[in-house]
């Protein structure tokens, strides 16, 4: 996604056969050096051909000069040509939707060369004042930053307006919205003991609902549990191997989105996500229950549809909400199962003797497939302050 560029004004020479030849050297859209050759009876004819070619060449460059086009037109090209081949399909869908919903309505009609830092700051401030989450505004900031940095690096714009745009700190952002800056660990959604018991009582009455208790006892992501084949599960050794993910993305005609969704069976979120997960007693019981309910062989998905194929993520999500409704539990995302799993392991459970059994953050990070334990501690564990009760009793100063 680069602009073509002339490297010379053309050369003319007389060939050994008596005819005249000429050539123009240029860089194409990929930055590759190319040569356009000409031949003719006279030198004048070659000069005319070179002159005509350069006029057309410069016209093409002018038409492709993104600085005089609207932001929406240029960003769509940037997303399709530059971003689409370099990111996961689900990530691309997220960026494309964010641009369509938040960026184009405000800045889409503005000419690239005329966009200023004030315009960009104005968009972020507008979203903040309208009550959007800090994470949503930050996502827009990241997209704009990548987009204008790319234009600047390719020398399509002389200055990068995003160089003078700063993402407002979360504490200041929330203060401007009249909200408290709640620690991430306090805002994490987990299921209570009572909610878990309510859900378990309703599991037998819902289609393949044992999967949710399996997720609660293994910390699997939605895409990971849907990607499980029966052959990935080793009940004898009480482990299962996480090798693939099932994701739902927009259907596309080449790079362009069309109506509808489709499933892709592909890579896990990170290299650390490919892992072996141990199975406790409850997890094994849920796997057996799922196989009794529907089993099409070792090479079929554990959570298969009626045609022996993979189940759509949206179907798993809608069934979860139906289960919560039946159990009388307020709606919480499927990720709350993963958060509950991590929180329980790190905060610990008491054995029959009253001793608290816990796992380290690093151990839980490995179970969840996190690259670092920082992610686990910051985003996945709800603090349990009751475990601190009396902890300083023997440390009198």
C-alpha positions as CSV (number, residue, x, y, z in Angstrom):
1,X,0.0,0.0,0.0
2,X,2.5,2.6,-1.2
3,X,2.4,5.3,-3.9
4,X,4.1,4.7,-7.2
5,X,7.1,6.9,-7.9
6,X,9.1,7.9,-11.0
7,X,12.8,7.3,-10.7
8,X,13.8,9.1,-13.9
9,X,12.4,11.1,-16.7
10,X,13.1,8.4,-19.2
11,X,16.1,7.4,-21.4
12,X,16.3,7.1,-25.2
13,X,18.7,5.0,-27.2
14,X,19.2,3.7,-30.7
15,X,19.1,0.0,-31.1
16,X,21.4,-2.2,-33.2
17,X,18.6,-3.0,-35.6
18,X,18.1,0.7,-36.5
19,X,15.0,1.2,-34.4
20,X,14.8,3.5,-31.4
21,X,14.1,2.3,-27.8
22,X,13.3,4.0,-24.5
23,X,12.6,3.2,-20.9
24,X,11.2,4.7,-17.7
25,X,12.1,3.4,-14.3
26,X,9.7,3.7,-11.4
27,X,8.7,2.2,-8.0
28,X,5.5,0.3,-7.9
29,X,2.9,0.1,-5.1
30,X,5.0,-2.5,-3.3
31,X,8.3,-0.5,-3.5
32,X,9.7,-2.7,-6.2
33,X,11.9,-1.1,-9.0
34,X,10.1,-1.6,-12.3
35,X,10.9,-0.6,-15.9
36,X,8.5,0.4,-18.7
37,X,10.0,-0.1,-22.2
38,X,9.2,1.6,-25.5
39,X,10.2,1.1,-29.1
40,X,9.7,3.1,-32.3
41,X,11.0,4.1,-35.7
42,X,12.2,7.5,-34.7
43,X,13.7,9.2,-31.6
44,X,10.8,11.7,-31.8
45,X,8.3,9.0,-31.6
46,X,10.0,7.5,-28.4
47,X,10.1,10.9,-26.7
48,X,6.4,11.3,-27.4
49,X,5.6,7.9,-26.0
50,X,7.6,8.6,-22.8
51,X,6.0,12.0,-22.4
52,X,2.5,10.5,-22.8
53,X,3.4,7.8,-20.3
54,X,4.7,10.2,-17.7
55,X,1.5,12.3,-18.0
56,X,-0.7,9.2,-17.3
57,X,1.7,8.1,-14.6
58,X,1.5,11.4,-12.7
59,X,-2.3,11.4,-13.1
60,X,-2.5,8.0,-11.5
61,X,-0.3,9.2,-8.6
62,X,-2.6,12.2,-8.1
63,X,-5.7,10.1,-8.1
64,X,-4.0,7.8,-5.5
65,X,-2.8,10.6,-3.3
66,X,-4.5,9.8,-0.1
67,X,-4.0,13.2,1.4
68,X,-6.7,14.6,-0.8
69,X,-9.2,11.8,-0.1
70,X,-11.6,11.4,2.9
71,X,-10.5,9.6,6.0
72,X,-13.2,6.9,5.5
73,X,-12.0,6.1,2.0
74,X,-8.4,5.9,3.0
75,X,-9.0,4.0,6.3
76,X,-11.1,1.4,4.5
77,X,-8.2,0.8,2.1
78,X,-5.7,0.7,4.9
79,X,-7.8,-1.8,6.8
80,X,-8.4,-4.0,3.8
81,X,-4.9,-3.9,2.3
82,X,-2.6,-3.5,5.3
83,X,-4.5,-4.9,8.3
84,X,-6.5,-7.7,6.9
85,X,-3.5,-10.0,6.1
86,X,-1.7,-9.2,9.3
87,X,-4.2,-9.9,12.1
88,X,-6.7,-12.6,13.2
89,X,-10.1,-12.4,11.5
90,X,-11.8,-11.7,14.7
91,X,-9.4,-8.9,15.5
92,X,-10.0,-7.4,12.0
93,X,-13.8,-7.6,12.5
94,X,-13.4,-5.7,15.8
95,X,-11.3,-2.9,14.1
96,X,-13.5,-2.6,11.1
97,X,-16.7,-2.4,13.3
98,X,-15.0,0.2,15.6
99,X,-14.1,2.4,12.6
100,X,-17.6,2.1,11.2
101,X,-19.4,2.9,14.4
102,X,-17.2,5.5,16.0
103,X,-14.7,7.0,13.6
104,X,-16.5,7.4,10.3
105,X,-19.6,9.2,11.6
106,X,-17.4,11.9,13.1
107,X,-14.3,12.2,10.9
108,X,-15.2,10.0,7.9
109,X,-16.0,13.0,5.5
110,X,-12.9,15.0,6.5
111,X,-10.0,15.2,4.0
112,X,-6.8,13.5,5.4
113,X,-4.6,16.5,4.8
114,X,-7.0,18.8,6.8
115,X,-7.3,16.6,9.9
116,X,-5.7,18.1,12.9
117,X,-4.8,17.0,16.4
118,X,-7.8,19.0,17.7
119,X,-10.1,16.9,15.5
120,X,-8.7,13.7,16.9
121,X,-8.8,14.9,20.5
122,X,-12.4,16.1,19.8
123,X,-13.5,12.6,18.8
124,X,-12.0,11.0,21.9
125,X,-13.4,13.7,24.2
126,X,-16.9,13.3,22.5
127,X,-16.8,9.5,23.3
128,X,-15.8,10.2,26.9
129,X,-18.6,12.8,27.4
130,X,-21.1,10.4,25.9
131,X,-20.2,7.8,28.6
132,X,-18.3,5.2,26.6
133,X,-16.0,2.9,28.5
134,X,-12.3,3.8,28.8
135,X,-11.4,0.6,27.0
136,X,-13.7,1.5,24.1
137,X,-12.1,4.9,23.7
138,X,-8.6,3.5,24.0
139,X,-9.4,1.0,21.2
140,X,-10.3,4.0,18.9
141,X,-7.1,5.8,20.0
142,X,-5.0,2.8,19.1
143,X,-6.6,2.4,15.7
144,X,-6.1,6.1,14.9
145,X,-2.6,6.0,16.1
146,X,-1.6,3.0,13.9
147,X,-3.4,4.5,10.9
148,X,-1.8,8.0,11.0
149,X,1.6,6.6,12.0
150,X,1.5,4.4,8.9
151,X,0.6,7.3,6.6
152,X,3.4,9.3,8.1
153,X,6.0,6.5,7.8
154,X,5.0,6.0,4.1
155,X,5.5,9.8,3.6
156,X,1.9,10.4,2.5
157,X,1.5,13.1,5.1
158,X,4.2,15.6,6.2
159,X,3.2,15.5,9.9
160,X,1.5,13.0,12.1
161,X,-1.4,14.7,14.0
162,X,-1.6,11.8,16.4
163,X,1.8,12.8,17.7
164,X,0.0,15.5,19.7
165,X,-2.9,13.4,20.9
166,X,-2.6,11.7,24.3
167,X,-4.9,9.0,25.7
168,X,-6.3,10.4,28.9
169,X,-5.5,8.4,32.1
170,X,-8.2,6.1,33.2
171,X,-8.5,7.8,36.6
172,X,-9.0,11.3,35.0
173,X,-11.3,9.8,32.4
174,X,-13.6,8.2,34.9
175,X,-13.5,11.4,37.1
176,X,-14.7,13.4,34.1
177,X,-17.6,11.0,33.8
178,X,-18.3,11.3,37.5
179,X,-17.3,7.7,38.2
180,X,-15.0,6.0,40.6
181,X,-11.7,4.5,39.4
182,X,-12.5,1.0,40.6
183,X,-9.5,-1.4,40.7
184,X,-9.7,-4.0,38.0
185,X,-9.7,-6.8,40.5
186,X,-12.8,-5.4,42.1
187,X,-14.7,-5.0,38.8
188,X,-14.1,-8.6,37.8
189,X,-17.4,-10.6,37.5
190,X,-17.4,-14.0,39.3
191,X,-20.2,-16.4,40.3
192,X,-21.2,-16.8,43.9
193,X,-21.5,-20.1,45.6
194,X,-25.3,-19.7,45.6
195,X,-25.4,-18.9,41.9
196,X,-23.2,-21.9,41.0
197,X,-25.6,-24.2,42.9
198,X,-28.6,-22.7,41.2
199,X,-27.0,-23.2,37.8
200,X,-26.0,-26.8,38.6
201,X,-29.5,-27.7,39.5
202,X,-30.8,-26.6,36.1
203,X,-28.0,-28.2,34.0
204,X,-29.8,-31.5,33.4
205,X,-32.7,-29.7,31.8
206,X,-30.7,-27.8,29.1
207,X,-29.0,-28.9,25.9
208,X,-25.3,-29.8,26.5
209,X,-25.3,-27.5,29.6
210,X,-22.6,-29.7,31.3
211,X,-20.1,-27.7,29.2
212,X,-20.5,-24.7,31.5
213,X,-19.6,-26.7,34.6
214,X,-16.7,-28.1,32.6
215,X,-15.5,-24.5,31.8
216,X,-16.0,-23.6,35.5
217,X,-13.6,-26.4,36.5
218,X,-11.0,-25.9,33.8
219,X,-11.0,-22.2,33.0
220,X,-11.3,-22.8,29.3
221,X,-12.2,-20.0,26.9
222,X,-15.4,-20.2,24.9
223,X,-13.4,-20.7,21.7
224,X,-11.2,-23.4,23.3
225,X,-13.9,-25.6,24.7
226,X,-15.7,-25.5,21.3
227,X,-12.5,-26.6,19.6
228,X,-12.1,-29.7,21.7
229,X,-12.2,-33.0,19.9
230,X,-12.9,-36.1,21.9
231,X,-9.5,-37.4,20.9
232,X,-8.0,-34.3,22.8
233,X,-9.2,-35.8,26.1
234,X,-7.3,-38.4,28.0
235,X,-9.5,-39.6,30.8
236,X,-7.1,-42.3,31.9
237,X,-4.4,-39.6,32.7
238,X,-7.0,-37.0,33.7
239,X,-5.9,-34.3,31.2
240,X,-7.0,-32.7,28.0
241,X,-5.0,-31.0,25.3
242,X,-5.9,-27.6,24.0
243,X,-4.9,-27.4,20.3
244,X,-7.4,-25.2,18.4
245,X,-10.1,-22.5,18.7
246,X,-13.5,-22.0,17.1
247,X,-14.3,-18.4,16.2
248,X,-17.2,-16.7,14.6
249,X,-16.4,-13.9,12.1
250,X,-18.1,-11.9,9.4
251,X,-18.5,-13.5,6.0
252,X,-16.4,-11.8,3.4
253,X,-16.2,-11.5,-0.4
254,X,-12.4,-11.2,-0.6
255,X,-11.7,-8.6,2.0
256,X,-15.2,-7.0,2.0
257,X,-17.7,-7.9,4.7
258,X,-21.1,-9.3,3.5
259,X,-24.2,-10.2,5.5
260,X,-23.9,-13.1,7.9
261,X,-21.4,-14.9,10.0
262,X,-19.2,-17.9,9.5
263,X,-17.1,-20.2,11.7
264,X,-13.3,-20.6,11.4
265,X,-11.3,-23.4,13.1
266,X,-7.9,-22.1,13.7
267,X,-5.2,-20.8,15.9
268,X,-5.4,-20.3,19.7
269,X,-5.1,-16.8,21.1
270,X,-1.4,-17.0,21.9
271,X,1.3,-19.7,21.8
272,X,0.9,-20.1,25.6
273,X,-2.8,-21.0,25.0
274,X,-1.7,-24.4,23.5
275,X,-1.4,-26.4,26.7
276,X,-2.4,-29.4,28.7
277,X,-5.1,-28.9,31.3
278,X,-5.6,-31.3,34.2
279,X,-9.1,-32.6,34.9
280,X,-10.6,-32.8,38.4
281,X,-13.4,-35.2,39.3
282,X,-16.2,-32.8,38.4
283,X,-14.6,-32.0,35.0
284,X,-14.4,-35.7,34.2
285,X,-18.1,-36.2,35.2
286,X,-19.1,-33.4,32.9
287,X,-17.2,-34.8,29.9
288,X,-18.9,-38.2,30.5
289,X,-22.3,-36.5,30.7
290,X,-21.7,-34.6,27.4
291,X,-20.6,-37.9,25.7
292,X,-23.8,-39.6,26.9
293,X,-25.9,-36.8,25.5
294,X,-24.1,-36.6,22.1
295,X,-21.1,-38.6,20.9
296,X,-20.1,-39.0,17.2
297,X,-16.6,-40.6,17.6
298,X,-13.1,-39.6,18.7
299,X,-12.6,-37.3,15.8
300,X,-15.8,-35.3,16.4
301,X,-16.1,-32.2,18.6
302,X,-17.0,-32.8,22.3
303,X,-19.6,-30.0,21.9
304,X,-20.9,-31.0,18.5
305,X,-24.0,-29.8,16.6
306,X,-26.6,-32.2,15.2
307,X,-24.6,-32.6,12.0
308,X,-21.4,-33.8,13.9
309,X,-19.8,-30.4,13.3
310,X,-18.5,-27.7,15.6
311,X,-21.0,-25.6,17.6
312,X,-21.2,-21.9,16.9
313,X,-19.9,-19.6,19.7
314,X,-23.1,-17.6,19.4
315,X,-25.2,-20.7,20.1
316,X,-23.1,-21.5,23.2
317,X,-23.6,-18.0,24.4
318,X,-27.4,-17.9,23.9
319,X,-27.8,-21.3,25.7
320,X,-25.8,-19.9,28.6
321,X,-28.2,-16.9,29.0
322,X,-31.2,-19.3,28.7
323,X,-29.6,-21.4,31.6
324,X,-29.1,-18.3,33.7
325,X,-32.7,-17.2,33.1
326,X,-34.0,-20.6,34.2
327,X,-31.7,-20.6,37.3
328,X,-32.8,-17.1,38.3
329,X,-29.2,-15.8,38.0
330,X,-28.4,-12.3,36.7
331,X,-26.8,-12.3,33.3
332,X,-23.0,-12.6,33.4
333,X,-20.8,-13.3,30.4
334,X,-19.3,-16.7,29.7
335,X,-15.9,-15.3,30.7
336,X,-17.2,-15.1,34.3
337,X,-16.7,-18.9,34.5
338,X,-13.0,-18.4,33.7
339,X,-12.8,-15.5,36.2
340,X,-14.5,-17.7,38.9
341,X,-12.1,-20.5,38.2
342,X,-9.0,-18.3,38.5
343,X,-10.3,-16.5,41.6
344,X,-11.1,-19.7,43.4
345,X,-7.7,-21.2,42.8
346,X,-5.7,-18.1,43.9
347,X,-7.9,-17.1,46.8
348,X,-8.0,-20.7,47.9
349,X,-10.5,-23.2,49.4
350,X,-10.5,-24.7,52.8
351,X,-10.1,-28.4,53.2
352,X,-12.0,-30.5,55.8
353,X,-9.4,-29.5,58.5
354,X,-9.9,-25.8,57.8
355,X,-6.6,-25.3,56.1
356,X,-6.5,-22.9,53.1
357,X,-5.3,-24.6,49.9
358,X,-4.2,-22.1,47.2
359,X,-2.2,-22.1,43.9
360,X,0.3,-19.4,43.0
361,X,-0.5,-16.8,40.3
362,X,2.1,-18.4,38.0
363,X,0.4,-21.8,38.3
364,X,-3.0,-20.4,37.5
365,X,-1.5,-18.4,34.6
366,X,-0.2,-21.6,33.1
367,X,-3.6,-23.3,33.6
368,X,-5.3,-20.4,31.8
369,X,-2.8,-20.2,29.0
370,X,-1.6,-16.7,29.8
371,X,1.8,-15.6,28.6
372,X,2.6,-13.8,31.8
373,X,1.2,-14.0,35.4
374,X,0.7,-10.2,35.4
375,X,-2.4,-10.6,33.1
376,X,-3.8,-13.3,35.4
377,X,-3.4,-11.2,38.6
378,X,-4.6,-7.9,37.0
379,X,-7.5,-9.0,34.9
380,X,-8.7,-12.4,36.2
381,X,-8.7,-12.5,40.0
382,X,-11.2,-10.9,42.3
383,X,-9.6,-9.9,45.6
384,X,-10.9,-11.8,48.6
385,X,-10.3,-9.6,51.6
386,X,-11.8,-12.0,54.1
387,X,-8.7,-14.1,53.7
388,X,-6.7,-11.3,55.4
389,X,-8.7,-11.5,58.6
390,X,-6.4,-12.0,61.5
391,X,-3.3,-12.4,59.2
392,X,-1.3,-9.8,61.2
393,X,-2.1,-11.3,64.7
394,X,1.4,-12.6,65.2
395,X,3.2,-9.6,63.8
396,X,2.7,-7.1,66.7
397,X,5.2,-4.1,66.4
